Amino acid sequence: TPRRRYSISGPYCLRRGVHLTILESPTTSLRPRTPEEAHAPAIARGALCTSCPLYGCGQGPVMGQVREGSKLTVVGEAPGAWEVKQGIPFCGPSGVELDAGLDAAGMGRHEVTVTNVLGCRPRDGQDLSDYLRRLDHAGHPSPLEHCTPRLRRDLADAASRTIMPVGG
């Protein structure tokens, strides 16, 4: 599998010189997943994907990494472009910041639960607040209603004493 190394600095990390290695798989050999295949794990955890406006958008879902009995649960808004590409929550610039913060607190990612309120990223990288406002204005159901059962299950399974919401 080819690897690319990216240097992240500036507002995306707490320390200069942080490197992020992204695994890239050859997309030509992979058959695109159908919406049913892509959303099956979220549906299994209670999400109501098939009636969600983001169903079949090709931007997720990115499932949370739930650690039962973890001391801390980190909850983001929705996956970013890096997260959608890798299928892992908090693996892009936000993950670099999260890992640095956990390290400063004497914790590692393997000790915490990380998940997002929404499993999918709005189409074309739209701003989440604007996207939700437009849906509401048009009278469409909110993706929040559809992802809430999955998020509740993630939180219940983690049973963390501390829940830390993060994001814009």
C-alpha positions as CSV (number, residue, x, y, z in Angstrom):
1,T,0.0,0.0,0.0
2,P,1.5,3.4,-1.0
3,R,2.1,5.8,1.8
4,R,2.3,9.6,1.8
5,R,3.7,11.7,4.6
6,Y,2.1,15.0,5.3
7,S,3.6,17.7,7.5
8,I,1.0,19.5,9.5
9,S,1.8,22.8,11.2
10,G,0.3,26.1,12.1
11,P,-3.3,26.2,13.5
12,Y,-3.8,22.4,13.0
13,C,-1.5,21.2,15.7
14,L,-0.2,22.1,19.1
15,R,3.4,21.2,18.3
16,R,5.4,22.1,15.2
17,G,6.7,19.3,13.0
18,V,3.9,16.8,13.6
19,H,3.8,14.3,10.8
20,L,0.7,12.4,9.6
21,T,1.0,9.2,7.5
22,I,-2.0,8.4,5.3
23,L,-2.4,5.0,3.9
24,E,-3.7,5.1,0.3
25,S,-5.2,2.2,-1.4
26,P,-5.5,1.8,-5.1
27,T,-9.1,2.9,-5.8
28,T,-9.1,1.2,-9.2
29,S,-9.2,-2.2,-7.7
30,L,-11.9,-1.4,-5.2
31,R,-15.5,-1.7,-6.1
32,P,-17.5,1.3,-4.8
33,R,-19.8,0.3,-1.9
34,T,-23.5,0.6,-2.4
35,P,-25.4,2.9,0.0
36,E,-26.8,-0.2,1.7
37,E,-23.3,-1.7,2.2
38,A,-21.8,1.7,3.4
39,H,-24.6,2.4,5.9
40,A,-25.0,-1.2,7.3
41,P,-22.7,-0.7,10.3
42,A,-24.5,2.5,11.3
43,I,-28.0,0.9,10.8
44,A,-26.8,-2.0,13.0
45,R,-26.1,0.5,15.8
46,G,-29.6,2.1,15.5
47,A,-29.1,4.9,13.0
48,L,-32.1,5.6,10.7
49,C,-30.0,6.0,7.6
50,T,-32.4,5.1,4.8
51,S,-34.7,8.1,5.6
52,C,-31.8,10.6,6.2
53,P,-31.1,13.3,3.6
54,L,-27.4,12.3,3.7
55,Y,-28.2,8.6,2.8
56,G,-26.2,7.6,-0.3
57,C,-24.2,10.9,-0.4
58,G,-20.9,9.0,-0.6
59,Q,-19.5,11.0,2.4
60,G,-19.7,8.3,5.1
61,P,-20.7,7.1,7.5
62,V,-17.6,7.1,9.5
63,M,-18.2,5.0,12.6
64,G,-17.0,5.9,16.0
65,Q,-14.3,4.0,17.8
66,V,-16.1,2.9,20.9
67,R,-14.0,1.7,23.9
68,E,-16.3,0.2,26.5
69,G,-15.6,1.6,29.9
70,S,-13.4,4.4,28.6
71,K,-12.8,7.4,31.0
72,L,-13.4,9.9,28.2
73,T,-15.6,10.2,25.2
74,V,-14.8,12.8,22.5
75,V,-17.7,13.8,20.3
76,G,-17.2,15.8,17.2
77,E,-19.8,17.4,14.9
78,A,-19.3,15.4,11.7
79,P,-16.5,13.7,9.8
80,G,-14.2,15.8,7.7
81,A,-12.7,15.0,4.3
82,W,-9.7,13.1,5.8
83,E,-12.0,11.1,8.0
84,V,-14.3,10.1,5.1
85,K,-11.3,9.1,3.0
86,Q,-9.8,6.9,5.7
87,G,-13.1,5.8,7.4
88,I,-11.6,6.7,10.9
89,P,-12.9,9.5,13.1
90,F,-10.4,12.3,14.0
91,C,-7.6,11.1,11.7
92,G,-6.9,14.3,9.8
93,P,-5.7,17.7,11.2
94,S,-8.3,17.5,14.0
95,G,-6.9,14.1,15.0
96,V,-3.4,15.6,15.2
97,E,-4.7,18.2,17.7
98,L,-6.7,15.6,19.6
99,D,-3.7,13.2,19.9
100,A,-1.5,16.1,21.1
101,G,-4.1,17.1,23.7
102,L,-4.6,13.5,24.9
103,D,-0.8,13.1,25.1
104,A,-0.5,16.3,27.2
105,A,-3.2,14.8,29.5
106,G,-1.3,11.6,29.8
107,M,-3.8,9.6,27.8
108,G,-3.6,7.8,24.5
109,R,-6.3,7.3,21.8
110,H,-6.6,3.6,22.7
111,E,-8.0,4.7,26.1
112,V,-10.8,7.0,24.8
113,T,-13.9,6.7,22.7
114,V,-14.1,9.0,19.7
115,T,-17.3,9.5,17.7
116,N,-19.3,12.2,15.9
117,V,-22.8,13.5,16.2
118,L,-23.3,12.9,12.5
119,G,-21.8,9.8,10.8
120,C,-21.8,11.4,7.4
121,R,-20.2,14.6,6.0
122,P,-22.6,17.0,4.2
123,R,-22.2,17.0,0.5
124,D,-19.5,19.1,-1.1
125,G,-18.0,19.9,2.3
126,Q,-20.8,22.4,3.1
127,D,-20.6,24.1,6.4
128,L,-22.6,21.9,8.8
129,S,-24.6,24.8,10.5
130,D,-25.5,26.3,7.1
131,Y,-26.5,22.9,5.7
132,L,-28.8,22.1,8.7
133,R,-30.3,25.6,8.5
134,R,-31.1,25.1,4.8
135,L,-32.7,21.7,5.4
136,D,-34.9,23.2,8.2
137,H,-35.9,26.1,6.1
138,A,-36.9,23.8,3.2
139,G,-38.9,21.6,5.6
140,H,-36.7,18.5,5.3
141,P,-35.8,16.3,8.2
142,S,-32.5,16.9,10.0
143,P,-29.8,14.3,9.8
144,L,-29.4,14.8,13.6
145,E,-32.7,13.0,14.1
146,H,-31.4,10.0,12.1
147,C,-28.0,9.7,13.8
148,T,-29.2,10.3,17.4
149,P,-30.0,6.6,18.1
150,R,-26.5,5.6,16.9
151,L,-24.8,8.3,19.0
152,R,-26.8,7.3,22.1
153,R,-25.7,3.7,21.7
154,D,-22.0,4.8,21.3
155,L,-22.3,6.9,24.5
156,A,-24.1,4.0,26.4
157,D,-21.5,1.4,25.2
158,A,-18.6,3.7,26.2
159,A,-20.2,4.5,29.6
160,S,-17.6,7.3,30.0
161,R,-17.7,9.5,33.1
162,T,-16.6,12.5,31.0
163,I,-18.0,13.5,27.6
164,M,-16.0,16.2,25.7
165,P,-17.8,17.9,22.8
166,V,-15.4,19.4,20.2
167,G,-15.7,21.3,17.0
168,G,-16.7,24.5,15.4
